[in-house]
Amino acid sequence: QFRLVESGGGLVQAGDSLRLSCTASGRTFNNYAMAWFRQAPGKERDFVAAIDWSGVVTYYADSVKGRFTISRDNAKNTVYLRMNSLKPEDTAVYYCAARAGQTTLLRTTPTLYEYWGQGTQVTVSA
């Protein structure tokens, strides 16, 4: 079993920053590409950012490019999402996800990720 636990969400004002963390346990962390998705009430789960197993290759949704940064620390089994210049439309539950494979081909489709965390709420007020 590969367990993912997110933390770092909260209530912030527009323009503020947050850093989300997702700590993994139960499997070899650097055998997995990692991603962040988000889901707002009544909407589908959307891709936010992904990072390959080594931390070298990243990919972002257009809506967050230039504001969010994904990174990972394989020694700590943790992936991060640094979110700057937050907007009210960033409000959602943020999930981390893992996809097996030491590949640089990053996926944006939720169904291609095998493991998921429970999510952490991010609320951005205007």
Protein Blocks (a to p, Z undefined) as FASTA:
>chain_A
ZZdddehiacddehiacddddddehiafklpccddddddehiacddfbdcdfkomaccdd
fklgojaccdddfklopacdddehiafklgccddddddedjdfbdcfbfklpfbdcebja
ddddZZ
